[in-house]
Amino acid sequence: MHIKPLAAIAILASLPQPAGAQYYERHWNTSVAAAPSPASAIVTGALPAPTTPAGPSLTQPKLHALDGIASYYWQGQTTASGEPFDRNALTAAHRTLPMNTRVKVTHVQSGRSVVVRINDRGPFKPGRVVDLSDRAAEILGFKARGLARVRLEVVR
């Protein structure tokens, strides 16, 4: 038996609504009275817009923040980004952050902070989260000590 598409839609529209139709209307519409039944939606092609769930916005990702130990390095070498190491530049090495990411590094004890650019990979010593350039360590005030507890926050 061959049924034409419009006849099939008319047959579907004439059938009683399934038990789940009220659930559909209650959870996908703000107004149950204004909601079309699933059968009439098939005929008209108009489905109601789902309501948006409450919660954090997907357009504002959480910033990457990390606490740990920072060290600094001063040896002249080529960085993982290919540029020559400049001990006076505000740069840093991080294991996973993308190259050229700007990171605010705050010395937890003194509260001093500096924004550095990731241009190298490291540190490779266990327990350390970032290797800073000589100049960044000087600004943070831990150059004489060599290590400091810091907080990293991605700026952009």
Buried (B, 14 or more C-beta within 10 A) or exposed (E): EEEEEEEEBEEEBEEEEEEEBEEBBEEEBEEEEEBBBBBEBBBEEEEBEEEEEEEEEEEEEEEEEBEBBBBBBEEEEEBEBEEEBBBEBBBBBBEEBEBEBBBBBBBEEEEBBBBBBBBBBBBEEEEBBBBBBBBBBBBBBBBEEEBBBBBBBBEE
